[in-house]
Amino acid sequence: MKLRKVTTDLLSDSNMERAFFTSALLGIGSIVVPFLAPVALTGMVTSQSIFWGKRLSGQSKDSN
């Protein structure tokens, strides 16, 4: 299995994608542990707002 190279830019599109999916998995886990729900929701909202804010302002290096 080949691992993807981790980018050093903390707010890159790929890192925001990873943050969103990690938060979504925490959200699924909040069924068992309910106090994780606010953390998961905050992570998903924050990662999407950064991603789309960069995309709409044209500052994203990863955008086409």
Secondary structure, DSSP 8 states (H G I E B T S, - for coil): -------S-TT-HHHHHHHHHHHHHHHHHTTTSGGGHHHHHHHHHHHHHHHHHHHHHT--SS--
